[in-house]
Amino acid sequence: MVRKAGFAAAAQALAASPAYVSKRIRLLEQELGVPLLHRTTRRVTVTDQGERVFHWAQRILDDMDQLLQEVAVTRREPQGLLRVSSSFGFGRNVVAPVLSRLVQRHPGLQVRLEVFDRLVDVAGEGFDLDVRVGDEIAPHLIARRLADNHRVLCAAPDYLARRGTPRSPAELPAHDCLVIKERDHPFGVWRLRAGAQEETVKVTGPLSANNGEMVVQWAVDGCGIALRSLWDVGAHLEAGRLVQLLPEWFQEANIWAVYPTPLERSAKVRVCVEFLQEYFGSTASGLRGAAPTSWSRCLERAMGIEPTS
């Protein structure tokens, strides 16, 4: 009625009779207890109350349209290019194998994985999703926690034989520490926690890098003390190539999926995040304790794939 400015035109748009439209409006006016239209023999105009009802009705219809669109998106098979970012070591060793299985399950997807030694501006750089280790997440982004994880202090037995074992975080600055500048890590600053206690220590050493895999190798070679995630050094700890130091002290560094818009707006992002959560949910024990000897084997178990000989 408001748009068509007359009963006859509104009835024609609805494929109904003018009498039907007039009756429905009278019923609505009775229900609301206010007149919605001024009726004369020459014209029909909208009352102030009618204007308010019209605007509320328009909002409700818009919300319903949005709901139907979002439901349609979530039910649609994911297709198209999905741009994913991550850090060097975690992206190569953990995220890449998961994404290969994702594409096998959803052949309509095309995934482009890019790894960086810096924190990525997800929306600004055109990424759909960032899979990151670390809890510092900008407030304008949306994040889903995929798994618990923390970084531990570790060193090779021969380094400890030469330099001794630190007995507290305060002794770390006197040691050769393997410093890393990787994504959101502050360079040379280790923030550690033990229960309710927190310590921040400034460390230095003869070797530093922007790549965690290099630092782990240096630690295995006996060059110093490293602060690395359990998923990264668990196999070395299990094999005795590295020894965990100050085991009550750690740095929290959980694993997150970070994305710029709600999941219901994109089937491909939603499916990827759910797939990652399924995987990490199945391998959470490997992240909390000693890492599995093979991440690919762990992935196969999580995805229900029989290992090959």
C-alpha positions in Angstrom: 0.0 0.0 0.0 2.7 2.5 1.0 4.7 1.8 -2.1 1.8 1.7 -4.5 -0.2 4.5 -2.9 -3.6 2.9 -3.6 -5.6 -0.3 -2.9 -6.0 -1.2 -6.6 -2.3 -0.9 -7.4 -1.3 -2.9 -4.2 -3.9 -5.6 -5.1 -2.6 -5.9 -8.6 1.0 -6.3 -7.3 -0.1 -9.0 -4.9 -2.4 -10.7 -7.4 -5.3 -10.2 -5.1 -8.6 -8.2 -5.0 -8.8 -4.7 -3.6 -11.4 -5.9 -1.1 -8.9 -8.5 0.2 -6.2 -5.9 0.7 -8.6 -3.5 2.4 -9.8 -6.2 4.7 -6.2 -7.2 5.7 -5.3 -3.6 6.5 -8.4 -3.2 8.6 -7.5 -6.4 10.6 -4.0 -5.0 11.1 -5.4 -1.7 12.4 -7.7 -3.5 14.8 -4.8 -5.6 16.1 -2.6 -2.6 16.6 -5.3 -0.3 17.8 -4.3 2.6 15.6 -5.3 3.9 12.1 -2.6 3.2 9.5 -4.2 5.0 6.6 -6.3 8.1 5.9 -9.0 7.1 3.4 -10.9 9.6 1.3 -12.9 9.2 -1.9 -10.0 10.6 -3.9 -6.8 9.3 -2.2 -5.3 7.2 0.5 -2.4 8.5 2.6 -0.3 7.0 5.4 -0.7 8.2 9.0 2.2 8.9 11.3 1.6 5.5 13.0 1.4 3.9 9.6 4.8 5.3 8.7 6.3 3.7 11.8 4.7 0.4 11.1 5.9 0.5 7.5 9.5 1.1 8.6 9.4 -1.7 11.2 7.9 -4.0 8.6 10.6 -3.1 6.2 13.3 -3.9 8.7 11.6 -7.3 9.5 11.5 -8.2 5.8 15.1 -7.2 5.3 16.2 -9.4 8.3 14.2 -12.3 6.8 15.9 -11.9 3.5 19.3 -11.8 5.2 18.4 -14.9 7.1 17.4 -16.8 4.0 20.6 -15.8 2.2 22.8 -16.9 5.1 21.0 -20.2 5.5 21.4 -20.8 1.7 25.1 -20.0 2.0 25.7 -22.5 4.9 23.9 -25.2 3.0 25.7 -24.8 -0.2 28.7 -26.9 -1.1 31.9 -24.8 -0.7 33.5 -23.7 -4.0 36.1 -21.3 -5.2 39.4 -20.0 -4.1 40.2 -20.0 -0.3 43.2 -17.9 0.7 44.8 -19.1 3.9 47.9 -17.7 5.7 50.0 -19.1 8.5 53.6 -18.9 9.9 56.5 -20.7 8.3 57.0 -23.8 10.4 53.4 -24.3 11.5 52.1 -23.7 8.1 54.4 -26.1 6.4 54.3 -28.9 9.0 50.8 -28.8 10.3 48.4 -26.6 8.3 49.5 -27.7 4.8 48.8 -31.4 5.3 45.4 -30.6 6.8 44.5 -28.4 3.8 45.4 -31.2 1.4 42.9 -33.4 3.1 40.3 -30.6 3.1 40.5 -30.3 -0.7 40.1 -34.1 -1.1 36.9 -33.9 0.9 35.6 -30.8 -0.9 36.9 -31.0 -4.5 35.1 -27.7 -5.4 37.6 -25.8 -3.3 40.9 -24.3 -4.4 43.2 -23.5 -1.5 46.1 -21.1 -1.7 48.3 -21.3 1.4 50.9 -18.5 2.0 53.3 -18.5 4.9 54.9 -15.4 6.5 57.4 -14.5 9.2 55.1 -11.6 10.3 51.6 -11.0 11.5 49.2 -10.8 8.6 46.5 -8.2 8.1 43.9 -10.8 7.2 41.2 -8.5 5.7 43.6 -5.8 4.3 45.7 -8.4 2.5 42.8 -10.3 1.1 43.0 -13.5 3.1 39.9 -15.5 4.1 41.6 -17.1 7.1 44.8 -17.0 9.2 45.8 -20.0 11.2 48.1 -18.7 13.9 49.9 -19.7 17.1 49.6 -17.0 19.8 46.8 -15.3 21.7 47.3 -11.7 20.6 44.3 -11.1 18.3 43.1 -7.7 17.1 39.6 -6.9 18.5 38.1 -6.2 15.0 38.8 -9.8 13.9 36.8 -13.0 14.7 38.7 -15.9 16.2 37.9 -19.5 17.0 40.2 -21.4 19.3 41.3 -24.6 17.7 43.6 -26.2 20.3 45.5 -25.5 23.5 49.2 -25.1 23.1 52.1 -23.6 25.0 55.8 -22.9 24.5 58.4 -24.5 26.6 62.1 -23.9 27.4 64.5 -26.5 26.1 68.1 -27.2 25.2 70.3 -30.0 24.1 72.1 -32.2 26.7 75.6 -31.2 25.5 74.7 -27.5 25.9 73.6 -28.1 29.5 76.7 -30.1 30.2 78.9 -27.1 29.1 76.9 -24.3 30.5 74.8 -25.7 33.3 71.0 -25.8 33.8 69.1 -22.6 34.7 67.3 -22.9 38.0 64.9 -20.0 37.5 63.9 -17.5 34.8 66.1 -14.9 36.3 69.2 -17.0 35.2 68.2 -17.1 31.5 69.8 -13.8 30.5 73.2 -15.3 31.5 72.7 -18.1 29.0 73.0 -18.3 25.2 69.4 -18.0 24.2 68.2 -18.6 20.7 66.2 -15.4 19.9 63.5 -15.4 17.3 61.5 -12.7 15.5 58.5 -14.5 14.2 55.2 -12.9 13.6 53.9 -11.5 16.9 56.8 -12.6 19.0 58.6 -9.6 20.7 62.3 -9.9 19.8 64.3 -11.1 22.8 61.5 -10.8 25.3 60.3 -14.0 26.9 57.0 -13.8 28.9 56.7 -16.9 31.1 54.1 -18.1 33.6 54.0 -20.7 36.4 50.6 -20.9 38.0 49.8 -17.4 39.2 53.4 -16.2 38.8 54.5 -14.3 35.7 58.1 -13.4 34.7 59.3 -11.3 31.8 63.0 -11.8 30.9 65.1 -10.1 28.3 67.4 -12.6 26.6 70.2 -12.5 24.1 72.5 -14.9 22.4 75.0 -15.3 19.5 72.3 -16.7 17.2 68.9 -15.3 16.2 66.5 -15.8 13.3 63.1 -15.1 12.0 62.3 -18.8 11.4 61.4 -21.3 14.2 62.7 -24.3 12.3 66.2 -22.8 12.3 66.0 -22.1 16.0 64.9 -25.7 16.8 67.8 -27.0 14.7 70.3 -24.8 16.5 68.9 -26.0 19.8 69.3 -29.6 18.8 72.9 -28.8 17.7 73.7 -27.5 21.2 73.9 -23.8 20.4 71.6 -22.6 23.2 68.2 -22.4 24.9 65.1 -22.1 22.8 61.5 -21.2 23.7 59.3 -23.2 21.3 55.8 -24.7 21.0 55.2 -28.3 22.1 54.0 -29.2 18.6 57.4 -28.0 17.3 59.8 -29.7 19.8 57.8 -32.5 21.2 59.4 -35.2 19.1 62.9 -34.0 20.0 61.9 -34.0 23.7 60.6 -37.5 23.4 63.7 -38.7 21.6 66.1 -37.0 24.1 67.6 -34.7 21.6 66.3 -31.8 23.7 65.6 -31.5 27.4 62.8 -29.4 28.9 64.0 -26.7 31.3 62.1 -25.2 34.2 59.1 -27.4 33.4 56.8 -25.4 35.6 57.4 -22.3 33.5 55.8 -21.9 30.1 54.4 -19.3 27.6 50.8 -19.8 26.5 50.4 -19.9 22.7 47.1 -21.4 21.7 46.2 -22.2 18.1 43.5 -20.0 16.5 41.6 -19.7 13.3 41.2 -15.9 12.6 38.9 -14.4 10.0 37.4 -11.0 9.2 33.7 -11.9 8.7 31.2 -14.3 10.4 31.4 -17.9 9.2 27.8 -17.9 8.2 28.6 -15.6 5.3 31.0 -17.9 3.6 30.6 -21.7 3.1 34.2 -22.2 2.2 35.6 -20.4 5.3 33.1 -22.2 7.5 33.9 -25.6 6.2 37.7 -25.0 6.5 37.4 -23.8 10.1 35.2 -26.8 11.1 37.7 -29.1 9.3 40.6 -27.6 11.2 38.7 -27.8 14.5 37.9 -31.5 13.8 41.6 -32.2 13.2 42.9 -30.3 16.2 40.2 -31.8 18.4 41.5 -35.2 17.4 45.1 -34.4 18.0 44.8 -32.2 21.1 46.7 -34.7 23.3 49.7 -34.4 20.9 49.8 -30.7 21.4 49.5 -30.8 25.2 52.1 -33.5 25.8 54.9 -34.9 23.8 54.3 -34.3 20.1 53.5 -37.3 17.9 56.4 -38.8 16.1 54.7 -38.0 12.8 52.2 -35.2 12.2 51.2 -36.9 8.9 50.3 -40.1 10.8 48.5 -38.1 13.4 46.5 -36.4 10.6 45.7 -39.7 9.0 44.3 -41.0 12.3 42.3 -37.8 12.8 40.7 -38.1 9.4 40.0 -41.8 9.6 42.5 -42.8 6.9 44.3 -46.1 7.2 48.1 -45.8 7.3 49.9 -47.2 4.3 52.9 -49.5 4.5 
